[in-house]
Amino acid sequence: MRKGLDTMEQTTAVRRLVVVGGGISGLVAAYRLATQAGPADPGPQPEGRTEIVVLESSPTVGGKLAVAEVGGVTVDVGAESMLARRPEGVGLLAELGLDDEVVHPRAASASVLSRGNLYPLPPGTVMGVPVDRTRLSGLAGILDEEEVARVGHESRREVLRVTEDIDVASWVTWRMGRAVVDRLVEPLLGGVYAGNADRLSLRATVPQLWQRARAGRPLLDAYTQPEVTGPGGPVFAGLRGGVGQLPLVLARGIEDAGGEVRTGVTVRGLTRTGQGWRLETGPAGSPDFLDADGVILAVPPAAAARLLAAEVPAAAEGLGAVETASVAVVAAAVPREQLEGVTGTGLLIPPIENRLIKAATFSSNKWRWVSDENRSEHLIVRLSLGRAREETVLQRDDTELSDLAVAELSDVLRREVRPADTKVVRWGGALPQYEVGHLDRVHRIREAVAGVRGLAVCGAVFDGVGIPACIAAADRAVHDLGTTVRIDLRTLASGPRV
């Protein structure tokens, strides 16, 4: 991957397409362009050459996908898995020849902390919301008897059709009581979005339950419904050695196809020209410029809003209104004897428990490849911190943050945990908040961008924060760009995914 940016002049002999952002969305978009783009008609093209360039401000590509070494073991310190029941993620792995490296978590349960005690995460739930009447006994302990009874009476309540988007907490509280929100929904939403159920959109974050709310149907008969339960098979998939390897594989694929991936390059301005776009990089006093026929923005919402402010103000306004949450991961190598008897894949901690850590993943229990790679005296544990509007939690140096996280794990497990090694990784502004009305906002942003030639957008803000959703957003951006700069994506047969 090439560091820095040389000033380059656009010529009529070369068509140049630039992707701004080297996270999973940007890399997938660039990979599609580099490997599948051709002229939209068979007629003569200038020199027949298309340049694909990725500009990433960080020293390395990957965005929220990364691996790091702790205790001599390389582990994921960002996202560690993807939904296997969506085709985009596993399909991309197959396309890249990584089929044999796909792994699934061990079939072990997680736990949730409630009133200071750990209980198995109950089965028969969707994002923590009970949908299977036959499994309500699994709620005991997490909820008290009165709270469990309240859930069991859900179908007796009047069912009204929800016609407008609503926050998750309001709807679940109305149907099943606030305890379900506080002790089951919040820890799961916190893990996926680092968000708050009182602000997150039901329609955007739990579409399976939104469909039932819109139809005016109760929840406790929902377990057998395919729109809620989804297809069978493993729910999650990962990569042996960590999904943080995926960006590096994509970057190599882009370069092998003739594209360029340039790191350490911050794009500071984006201006329309007669031929396309001019991107400004480098210091303000002596900027560099790069001309392009087409641009895909695959950066966080604040950065995208800044770049679009002058040329597409309607899109910039929508992106600028999206809040983000910052998170951190503390990876720890813990002597085996300190975790003797600890089973399961991890534990979830709701905000109501007043803890700094929101989750712990026992990676050596969850992933066979981690335990196979680490046959020493250590077990690998990942501790997650950070929720929306709680950035002060992360305003500590690495040593203090690690010490606090480990101390809380010790308290929750009721045993002393003293890691032999730790690694702290921070993700500032990593997770866009899908607040009420988010999908309408996304529609308006895309509508504004669609009217601009040679421009498309993608990223976690659009179709979901998971890896498959980001891939889908990238595919759609490539398709959208292709409609305005004469790109024929012959092998991307499915077109945009919505």
Secondary structure as UniProt FT lines:
FT   STRAND          2..3
FT   TURN            12..13
FT   STRAND          15..20
FT   HELIX           24..36
FT   STRAND          37..39
FT   HELIX           46..48
FT   STRAND          50..56
FT   TURN            63..64
FT   STRAND          67..70
FT   TURN            71..72
FT   STRAND          73..76
FT   STRAND          82..83
FT   TURN            84..85
FT   HELIX           87..95
FT   TURN            96..97
FT   HELIX           99..101
FT   STRAND          102..103
FT   STRAND          110..114
FT   TURN            115..116
FT   STRAND          117..120
FT   STRAND          125..126
FT   TURN            127..128
FT   STRAND          129..130
FT   HELIX           133..139
FT   TURN            141..142
FT   HELIX           145..152
FT   HELIX           154..156
FT   HELIX           168..176
FT   HELIX           178..180
FT   HELIX           181..185
FT   HELIX           186..193
FT   TURN            197..199
FT   STRAND          200..201
FT   HELIX           202..205
FT   HELIX           207..215
FT   TURN            223..224
FT   HELIX           226..229
FT   STRAND          236..239
FT   TURN            240..241
FT   HELIX           243..245
FT   HELIX           246..256
FT   TURN            257..258
FT   STRAND          260..263
FT   STRAND          267..272
FT   STRAND          277..281
FT   TURN            284..285
FT   STRAND          288..292
FT   STRAND          294..297
FT   HELIX           301..308
FT   TURN            309..311
FT   HELIX           313..320
FT   STRAND          324..335
FT   HELIX           336..339
FT   TURN            340..341
FT   STRAND          346..348
FT   HELIX           351..353
FT   STRAND          357..362
FT   HELIX           363..366
FT   HELIX           368..373
FT   STRAND          378..385
FT   TURN            388..389
FT   HELIX           391..394
FT   HELIX           398..413
FT   STRAND          421..432
FT   TURN            436..437
FT   HELIX           438..450
FT   TURN            453..454
FT   STRAND          455..457
FT   HELIX           460..463
FT   HELIX           467..482
FT   TURN            483..486
FT   STRAND          487..489
FT   TURN            490..491
FT   TURN            493..494
//
